[in-house]
């Protein structure tokens, strides 16, 4: 078995403990030493000023790749609701203010969707992962999970908008899925499986 000391490093550019837990599970198959933000000490503040998932993911990855010199991956993700013309989209984590929790954000969305029939409640989770190489070249990997917005929250697992996102093929909300099932089918799992495949085929 290859020594841990010889493994190439990959930095995950996130401080979100829920996201980090999922990513560490999804990335278990790769033969890399995973470094997290907790391992690198103080680093520059990062402002997500992009107008797309791709831009925000790249901004986060580029700052930390420049700071550490490591191969770095960051993602940006969000919930797009067709009835709300794609909103909250890239503002999913911030639209209700920095102090708002996801219970409040979910209720805000449900209030806006009150009375909307099921067929018009289509939505999707989107995740874009940006992998910034040491030579600054960037690869993007996108995952999309389609579903519907429920009329009330359901489920105790996951985080974020999982309790109000229903997946017809599984007859469950994202928050009703086990950790293992969610991290096989979610938008984040789909994006990072593509990244895993890329890393297995490219010696970078």
Buried (B, 14 or more C-beta within 10 A) or exposed (E): EEEEEEEBBBBBBBEBEEBBEBBEBBBEEBEBBBBBBEEBEEEEEBEBEBEEBBBBBBBBBBBBBBBBEBBBBBBBBBBBBBBBEBBBBBEBBEBBEEEBEBEEBBBBBBEBBEEBEEEEBBBBBBBBBBBBBEEEEBBBBBBEBBBBBBBEBBBEBBBBBBBBBBBEEBEBBBBBBEEEBBBEBBBBBBBBBBBBEBBEEEEB
